[in-house]
Amino acid sequence: MPLLVEPALPPGTLRDAAQPRLAADGLVLRSWRRGDAAAVRTAFGCADIQRWHVRRLDTLDEATEWVGQWADGWDAETAASWAVADADDQPLAQVGLRGISLAEGSASVSYWVTPAARGRSVATRSVNALSDWAFHVIGFNRLNVSHSIANAASCRVAERSGYRLEGTLRQAIKHTDGWHDWHIHGRLQTDN
């Protein structure tokens, strides 16, 4: 069935190019590597990351699989993730796009930060760099951030990155302690 409107972004927008390295105010956003698996496993050992991302990685093999999935997401143009690295090229955080819709020119932003890197605006700097690239290089129209209303840190990152609180979805996500209401933040290309 034909669409009555042109897709916002044509197929191949992502897969036809290499995933870029992005500068993030003293940090580098780069593709995940197999050698990052141990750092990812350690990160997912953090109770806060487990709580808000509703998963853990028990083995190095699981962490290696997690790292490896992102190349497939990029090629399928459905998801992308970057390791946020410091000057020593060690992953401090993750920032990415989930639920990419090229037709709608939209995606959801996700992020987590290792405990050792918290308190340095790593998430905010990373979200800003990713958003600038997504809006100004790729041409996305809209990006969203969604999080449990109990996750105050994630809410601060969204707000500091220019994502306006647009509403609350009741009992929209299930965590280990039950259903949580979900904040929806949005940022448009024209908001910049």
Residue pairs with C-beta under 8 A, 6 or more apart in sequence:
3 103
7 102
7 103
7 105
8 102
8 103
8 104
8 105
8 106
8 139
8 140
8 141
9 102
9 103
9 105
9 138
9 139
9 140
10 102
11 77
11 102
12 77
13 77
13 102
13 138
13 139
14 74
14 77
14 80
14 100
14 102
14 138
15 74
15 75
15 76
15 77
19 31
19 74
19 80
19 82
20 133
20 137
21 28
21 29
21 30
21 31
22 28
22 29
22 30
22 82
22 129
22 130
22 133
23 29
23 129
24 84
24 125
24 126
24 128
24 129
24 130
25 125
25 128
25 129
26 125
27 84
27 85
27 86
27 92
27 122
27 125
27 126
27 129
28 84
28 85
28 86
28 89
29 82
29 83
29 84
29 85
29 95
29 126
29 129
29 130
30 82
30 83
30 85
30 89
31 70
31 71
31 82
31 83
32 40
32 67
32 68
32 70
32 81
32 82
32 83
32 91
33 67
33 83
34 64
34 67
34 68
36 67
36 83
36 91
37 60
37 63
37 64
37 66
37 67
38 60
38 63
39 90
39 91
39 114
40 57
40 63
40 66
40 67
40 91
41 57
41 59
41 60
41 62
41 63
42 114
43 49
43 91
43 94
43 112
43 114
44 50
44 53
44 55
44 56
44 57
44 63
44 66
45 56
45 57
46 114
46 115
48 115
49 112
50 56
51 175
51 176
52 112
52 147
52 148
52 151
52 154
52 175
53 112
54 173
54 174
54 175
54 176
57 63
57 66
70 79
70 80
70 81
70 96
73 79
73 80
73 81
74 80
77 100
77 102
78 99
78 100
79 96
79 97
79 98
79 99
79 100
80 96
80 97
80 100
81 94
81 95
81 96
81 97
81 110
82 94
82 95
82 96
82 126
82 130
83 91
83 93
83 94
84 91
84 92
84 93
84 94
84 95
84 113
84 122
84 126
85 91
85 92
86 92
86 117
91 114
92 113
92 114
92 116
92 117
92 122
93 111
93 112
93 113
93 114
93 117
93 122
93 123
93 126
94 110
94 111
94 112
95 109
95 110
95 111
95 123
95 126
95 127
95 129
95 130
96 109
96 110
96 111
96 130
97 107
97 108
97 109
97 110
97 130
97 134
97 143
98 107
98 108
98 109
98 110
99 106
99 107
99 108
100 106
100 107
101 107
104 141
104 142
105 139
105 140
105 141
105 142
106 140
106 141
106 142
106 143
106 144
107 134
107 140
107 143
107 144
108 143
108 144
108 145
108 146
109 127
109 130
109 131
109 143
109 144
109 145
109 163
111 123
111 126
111 127
111 154
111 157
112 123
113 122
113 123
121 160
123 157
124 157
124 160
124 161
127 145
127 157
127 158
127 161
127 163
128 161
128 162
131 143
131 161
131 162
131 187
132 192
134 140
134 143
135 143
135 189
135 192
136 189
136 192
139 189
140 189
141 188
141 189
142 186
142 187
142 188
142 189
143 163
143 186
143 187
144 163
144 184
144 185
144 186
144 187
145 154
145 157
145 158
145 161
145 163
145 183
145 184
145 185
145 186
145 187
146 169
146 172
146 173
146 182
146 183
146 184
146 185
147 154
147 155
147 158
147 182
147 183
148 154
148 173
148 175
148 180
148 181
148 182
148 183
149 155
149 168
149 180
149 181
149 182
149 183
150 180
155 165
155 183
155 185
158 165
158 183
158 185
159 165
159 185
161 187
162 187
162 191
162 192
163 185
163 186
163 187
164 185
164 186
164 187
164 191
165 183
165 184
165 185
166 184
166 185
166 186
167 183
167 184
168 181
168 182
168 183
168 184
169 181
169 182
169 184
170 181
171 179
171 180
171 181
172 179
172 180
172 181
172 182
173 179
173 180
173 182
174 180
